[in-house]
Amino acid sequence: MLNEKLKDYHIILASGSPRRHLFFKDLGIDFEIRLKPVKEEYPKRLRHFEISDYLSQLKSLPFKDELAERDILITSDTIVWHNNEALGKPKNNKEAFQMLQSLSNTTHEVITSVSFTTKTTQKTINNITQVTFKKLAIEEINYYIDTYKPFDKAGAYGIQEWIGQIGVTKIEGSFFNVVGLPVHIVYQVLNNLVD
């Protein structure tokens, strides 16, 4: 359906995330994966969704001069916002443990921003989901880190993995947003872009 509307466009997904690749396949959209390295740093004054918006837009910059007329570049970033700070991807076991321990028995926000960039325009959207964890036992945290090695995930966890299955007690908002893409909004924006 959407793929028919997009047949004259070239969708470029600038993400190495297998979860995001799968979402686009499931939407039935033809797309190309194109990756360029970006140093994911942001000004310290930014808060909340400003951070993920900024990083999502930053990831589009290396493509700026190579987009063709009918290209739509999609870049995105997910952060976990907890206790007034952004939790990114943990660098090691110790950081992953600290992050998961801080999320234990509390509610946090997962924010995903997505930028849609063409040769002449850019639109950035974001989506926020609230996630509540039960009190996680130290053994559970260690088992999860050792088994799943969540070093490529904001907040040191994947909700679709074991820790989400045994630990998440409540979720308000889009589940898919926590996995890494607010699919319902991406679908809507792409529909509107080509109307």
C-alpha positions as CSV (number, residue, x, y, z in Angstrom):
1,M,0.0,0.0,0.0
2,L,2.6,2.6,1.2
3,N,5.2,0.9,-1.1
4,E,2.9,1.7,-4.1
5,K,2.9,5.4,-3.1
6,L,6.6,5.4,-2.6
7,K,7.5,3.7,-5.9
8,D,8.9,6.9,-7.5
9,Y,11.0,7.6,-4.4
10,H,14.2,6.1,-3.0
11,I,14.2,5.4,0.7
12,I,17.6,5.4,2.4
13,L,17.7,4.0,5.9
14,A,20.9,5.2,7.7
15,S,20.8,2.7,10.6
16,G,22.8,-0.4,11.5
17,S,20.0,-1.6,13.8
18,P,18.6,-5.0,12.7
19,R,15.4,-4.1,14.6
20,R,14.8,-1.0,12.5
21,H,15.6,-3.0,9.3
22,L,13.0,-5.5,10.3
23,F,10.4,-2.7,10.9
24,F,10.9,-1.4,7.4
25,K,10.6,-4.8,5.9
26,D,7.4,-5.4,7.9
27,L,6.0,-2.2,6.5
28,G,6.5,-3.6,3.0
29,I,8.8,-0.7,2.0
30,D,11.7,-1.0,-0.4
31,F,14.7,0.6,1.1
32,E,18.5,0.8,0.9
33,I,20.7,0.6,4.0
34,R,23.5,3.3,3.8
35,L,25.7,3.8,6.8
36,K,28.1,6.7,7.6
37,P,30.0,7.0,10.9
38,V,28.9,9.9,13.1
39,K,30.3,10.8,16.5
40,E,27.2,10.8,18.7
41,E,27.9,13.9,20.8
42,Y,25.4,16.7,21.7
43,P,25.6,20.0,23.6
44,K,25.2,19.5,27.3
45,R,22.5,22.2,27.5
46,L,20.1,19.9,25.6
47,R,17.4,18.1,27.6
48,H,14.9,15.3,27.0
49,F,13.7,15.0,23.3
50,E,16.0,17.8,22.3
51,I,18.9,15.3,22.6
52,S,17.4,12.6,20.4
53,D,16.1,15.2,17.9
54,Y,19.6,16.7,17.7
55,L,21.3,13.3,17.3
56,S,18.8,12.2,14.7
57,Q,19.5,15.3,12.6
58,L,23.2,15.0,13.2
59,K,23.2,11.5,11.6
60,S,21.8,13.0,8.4
61,L,24.6,15.6,7.9
62,P,27.1,13.3,6.2
63,F,24.5,12.6,3.5
64,K,23.7,16.3,2.8
65,D,25.5,16.7,-0.5
66,E,24.7,13.3,-2.0
67,L,20.9,13.2,-1.8
68,A,19.1,13.0,-5.2
69,E,15.8,14.6,-6.1
70,R,13.6,11.7,-5.1
71,D,15.6,10.4,-2.1
72,I,14.1,10.3,1.4
73,L,16.8,9.7,4.0
74,I,15.7,8.3,7.4
75,T,17.8,8.7,10.4
76,S,16.9,8.1,14.1
77,D,18.1,8.0,17.6
78,T,16.7,6.5,20.8
79,I,17.6,7.6,24.4
80,V,16.4,6.6,27.8
81,W,15.5,9.6,30.0
82,H,15.7,8.9,33.7
83,N,16.3,11.0,36.8
84,N,16.7,14.1,34.6
85,E,19.5,12.6,32.5
86,A,19.9,10.7,29.2
87,L,21.1,7.2,29.4
88,G,22.9,6.3,26.1
89,K,24.6,3.0,25.2
90,P,26.8,1.5,28.0
91,K,30.5,1.2,27.3
92,N,31.1,-1.9,29.5
93,N,29.6,-4.3,32.0
94,K,30.0,-1.8,34.9
95,E,28.1,0.9,33.1
96,A,25.4,-1.5,31.9
97,F,25.0,-2.7,35.5
98,Q,24.7,0.8,36.9
99,M,22.1,1.8,34.3
100,L,19.9,-1.3,34.9
101,Q,20.2,-0.9,38.7
102,S,19.1,2.7,38.4
103,L,16.0,1.7,36.2
104,S,15.1,-1.1,38.7
105,N,11.8,-0.4,40.5
106,T,11.2,2.9,38.8
107,T,9.5,4.4,35.7
108,H,11.6,6.0,32.9
109,E,10.9,7.4,29.4
110,V,12.2,6.0,26.2
111,I,12.4,8.7,23.5
112,T,12.9,8.0,19.8
113,S,13.4,10.8,17.3
114,V,13.2,10.2,13.5
115,S,14.4,12.6,10.8
116,F,13.1,12.5,7.3
117,T,15.5,14.4,5.0
118,T,15.2,15.2,1.3
119,K,17.3,17.3,-0.9
120,T,15.5,20.5,0.2
121,T,13.6,19.7,3.4
122,Q,13.9,18.0,6.8
123,K,11.2,17.0,9.2
124,T,11.9,15.5,12.7
125,I,9.4,13.8,14.9
126,N,9.7,12.2,18.3
127,N,7.7,9.8,20.4
128,I,7.8,9.1,24.1
129,T,6.9,5.9,25.9
130,Q,6.9,5.3,29.7
131,V,8.3,2.0,30.9
132,T,8.2,0.7,34.5
133,F,10.5,-2.0,35.8
134,K,10.0,-4.3,38.8
135,K,12.7,-4.5,41.4
136,L,15.5,-6.3,39.5
137,A,17.6,-8.7,41.5
138,I,21.4,-8.4,41.2
139,E,21.6,-11.9,39.8
140,E,19.0,-11.0,37.1
141,I,20.9,-7.9,36.0
142,N,24.2,-9.8,35.8
143,Y,22.6,-12.8,34.0
144,Y,21.1,-10.4,31.4
145,I,24.3,-8.5,30.8
146,D,26.4,-11.7,30.5
147,T,24.0,-13.4,28.2
148,Y,22.7,-10.6,26.0
149,K,25.5,-8.1,26.1
150,P,23.3,-5.0,25.6
151,F,26.1,-2.6,24.7
152,D,24.4,-1.4,21.5
153,K,21.2,-0.4,23.4
154,A,20.2,2.9,25.0
155,G,19.7,2.3,28.7
156,A,21.4,-1.1,28.5
157,Y,18.3,-3.1,27.7
158,G,16.2,-4.4,24.8
159,I,12.5,-4.6,25.9
160,Q,12.0,-7.4,23.4
161,E,14.7,-9.5,25.2
162,W,14.6,-11.6,28.4
163,I,15.0,-8.6,30.7
164,G,11.9,-6.9,29.2
165,Q,9.9,-10.1,29.5
166,I,10.7,-10.7,33.1
167,G,11.2,-7.2,34.3
168,V,8.8,-4.7,32.6
169,T,5.6,-4.4,34.6
170,K,3.9,-1.5,32.8
171,I,4.2,0.4,29.5
172,E,2.4,3.5,28.4
173,G,2.7,4.4,24.8
174,S,4.2,2.6,21.8
175,F,6.0,-0.7,22.4
176,F,7.7,-0.4,19.0
177,N,9.1,3.0,20.0
178,V,11.0,1.3,22.9
179,V,12.3,-1.3,20.5
180,G,13.7,1.6,18.4
181,L,11.1,3.0,16.0
182,P,7.6,4.6,16.4
183,V,6.4,2.7,13.4
184,H,2.9,4.1,13.4
185,I,4.3,7.7,13.1
186,V,6.9,6.8,10.5
187,Y,4.1,5.2,8.4
188,Q,2.0,8.4,8.8
189,V,4.8,10.8,8.0
190,L,5.9,8.9,4.9
191,N,2.3,8.8,3.7
192,N,2.0,12.5,4.1
193,L,5.4,13.3,2.5
194,V,4.3,11.7,-0.8
195,D,0.7,12.8,-0.9
